[in-house]
Amino acid sequence: MVQGSADGSGEAPLQLRSSSIAALPELHCSADGSGEAPLQPGVVQGSADGSGSMGHMSLAVLQLPADSRCSVTGRRRDRGVAALLWLDWSRLEKREEAGGAVVAAGGACSSRPPSRCTSETHTARATVAVEIAGYSRVKGLGRGECLHSPVFSIGGYEWCIGYYPDGYDEANEGYVSVFLELLTKNAEARALHKWMLVNRVSGRSIVVHSSKAPRAFDHEFPAWGVGKFMKTTAEVESVYVRNDCLVIECELSVIKETLDIHVPPSDLLDNLATLLEGKIGADVTFKVQGEVFSAHKNLLAMRSAVFNAEFYGPMADKGVQDIIIDDMQPAVFKAFLHFIYTDSMPSMDDLEDDDKREMVKHLLVAADKYAMERMKRICEGMLCKSLDVETVATILALADQYHCSNLKDACIEFMLSSNRMDDVIASQGYAHLKRSCPVLIVDVFERIVRSRKT
């Protein structure tokens, strides 16, 4: 039978430090009583024959789609035993060489889909299979000697499996030990791991050990595993070893935690509005019909090419601090400054429809004067929505004067589609339009004639 740790968990701790095989560290139980503990960083060096060769193999791995086949091999010789690592991403594969033993890792890491993500955590899960071909040859490799699988990637980290055919140390003698090691440098990962043996007769995977809680893989403890994974007795080997091959499966679930941090909305525009109202750092004042408004030259220049030329152009008066505005009402200029600082129109909910329309008309004129194109377009859109029989002619004249083509077309379309042309002609706005813009009247009637022909 397959045996585990003394507490029945099937998992034993391992601390790995740089040392010789003759002086391996002892096993220690974990603090939580699970029987599981990590490998500490380091490499066991030396060999049974005293040659000093490394007790593990490291290989490059080609990351290919699951339906591709690729082999990556590496060799080490220890006491006359040649070990060959074979990687097949499409399926489990057995490969043998004369006089050698084969360790194979198979199964694409994307073979199992990751679990559904939540706002807090998500899991990347995959199963990796390792085939030990030439099991009997590897079995005598020596206590504390291991073979490493090719590198594979799961959850954005690189991993490998360490296979100790004769146990990691004296406490695990008579057992196969297996460990999962995080290879990504300076990384920390939390993962669950499940270890299985494949019954070579039935093909079923038998769970030997499954970690009860996520384990932390980091620079201090880069590896976790099972010291007493499989007892190397004839009774157990008859179940899991067939044609001198042993298949081990490791299901790895990498848990990634994400912090759902609430980011407040930008308050930049509110801050700029506060800057305008608080007058902190203001370096220019505008006098508008007896009212004084403080502002900041650099911000005005950034928003308006006209202000930029006035404050910083070749003909600018660098020391100017007071500017008189005599073609704008104070309320209009205040709303104009609000848009410059906040890029939005001020609230006009307290105004009647006629007063609101007049405010927007004055703001359109201000936007045109100071080359505020976005503000001008916004005003056009607001006026298009406020057209009526009494005001359409006046707004048409405004649109023509300030080259608002969209607004002009909207006014003419309104006049043609309202079927109230007689009412438009009777309005005071139309009388003013006929006196001040006779060419525009001709344009309107030409469009009326064309529309009737069609």
Secondary structure, DSSP 8 states (H G I E B T S, - for coil): -----TTSSS-------SB-GGG-------TTSSS--EE-S--B---TTS----SS---------TT-------EEEETTEEEEEEEESSS------TTEEEEEEES-TTSS------SSEEEEEEEEEEEEESHHHHHTS-TT--EE---EEETTEEEEEEEETT-SSGGGTTEEEEEEEE-STT--EEEEEEEEEE-TTT--EEEEEE-SS-EEESSS--EEEEEEEEE-SHHHHHHHEETTEEEEEEEEEEEEE----------HHHHHHHHHHH-TT--EEEEETTEEEEE-HHHHHHH-HHHHHHHHSTT--TT--EEEE-SS-HHHHHHHHHHHHHSS----TTS-HHHHHHHHHHHHHHHHHTT-HHHHHHHHHHHHTT--TTTHHHHHHHHHHTT-HHHHHHHHHHHHHSS-HHHHHHSHHHHHHHHH-HHHHHHHHHHHHHHHH-
